[in-house]
């Protein structure tokens, strides 16, 4: 299953990137992610982090690993939970002072799960749209104060 969604955020790429990669503020702007925790304050290549979502009537705790992080351009994380493997990619593009953010999620079920389980694609798509809209609202309305300097941001990989 593949879910692709994009959103145009009326803010510079640096501001969108800073808000998105700062794990300490996810619970301040996201209605999709809860119980966010990590050893690092920011998304970091090679590091895992934890969060909870509710694609069903019960919560699902997820601990993905950031597989790729190209500052200001791209983040990829992957994880497996309950026989479901997911790969989530975010691509950030500057467009005339605004930011186009594209989310691509790929979900795969192991053979056993395919026989007995159905992933609710419409529900997961709604969660993706909601997460992108939450981020857009937070950034455009300066909900999250920037807490990293521009030079620090672009030096990180």
N, C-alpha and C positions, 0 to 999 in steps of 0.2 A: 504494500500500500504506500502511495506517495501523496503527500500533502504539500502544496506550494502556495505561498501567499506573500504578497508584497504590500508595503505601505510607504507613502511619501510623507516624511516628517519635516515640518517647516522649522528646521534648525540645522546648524552646521554639523558636519559629520563628527567632529571632535566631541561635541556636546552629547550626541546620541551614543557614540562609542563609550564615552566616560560613564554615562548612566547605565548602559547595558552591562558593561564589564565589572561594575562595582557591586559585588555580591552583598555588601552590607546594606544596600538600599533597596534590594529587590522587593522586600516585603512592604516597603513604603509606596511603591508604585504599581506593583502587580497584584491583581485579584486572582491570578491563575496559580502562582507559586506561593507556597507557604512553607514554614519550617526550613528556611534556607540556611545552610551552614557550610563552612569550609575552613580548612587550615589557613588558606590565603584570603585576603580581603577582596581580591579581584580574580576574575577568571584567568587561569594560568595554564599554559600548555603543559601537558603531562600530569596535571593535578586533577583530582576528583573533587566534587562538591555534592551536596545533598539538597534535595527539595521534595516537596510533596505536591501532587496535583490530584484532582478529582475527576477523572474521565468517566467514572462510574458513580454509583451511590456510595462507594467506599473510597477512602484515600489510597493512593498508590505512592509509595516512597521510592524515589529514584536516586541513584548515585552514579551519574555519568562521569566520564573522564574526558577532559579537553584534549582532543587528538591533534588539533591544529589551531594556531592563533597567529594571524598576520595582522599586526596593529593597524587599525583603521580600515581593514579590508574584509577579513573573514575569520569566522570562528566555527569549528566543527567539534561536536562532542558526540560520544557514543555510550551506550549502556545496554545492559540486558537485565530484564526483570520478569519473573514468572514465565519464562519461555518466549518472551518477546524481545527481539533485538531492535534497537532504534538508533538511527544516525540522524543528528540534527545539525544542519548547516545554516549559518547566517552570513549573508553577503551584504556589505555596506558600500554604497556608492554615493559620491558627492554629485549633486545635480543643481548647479546654479545657486549655491548657498543652502540648499536643502539636502536631505539625505533620503535615498531610496534604500530601504531595508527589505531584503528578501529572505524568507524562511523556507527551507526545504527539509521535510521530515520523511524518512523512509522507515517503515516498520516491517519486520519479518517475523513470522511465527515459526517455531520449530514444527516438525512434521506432526508430532503428537497433538500440539495445541491447535493446528489447523483442522483436525478432526472434530474437536469439541468446543472451539472458542471462536468467537467473531469479534474483531476489533471494531468498535463503533466509529467509523470514519467520519461521519457527520459531527459527532461530539468532539472528536480530536481536532477537526478543522475549526470548529467554533472556538475551542480553547486557543488555537494558534492565532486566530483573528483577534480574540479578546486580548491576548498577551501583547500583540503588536499595537493595538489601539491603546492599551494601558501605557505602554512605553511612549507612544506619540503624545498622549495627553500630558504625561509627567514632564517630558522634555519641553514641549511647547509652552507649558504653563509654569516652568521652572520650579516644579515640585521638589526636585532633588538639587541641593546645592552642589556645585562642582567642588571636589575636594582633592584634586590632583592638578599639578601645573601642566601646561601644554608641553614643556620639554620632557617631563617625566612620562607623559602619555606616549609620545612617539618614540621614546627610547626603549620602551618595553616591547618584548616580542612574545 
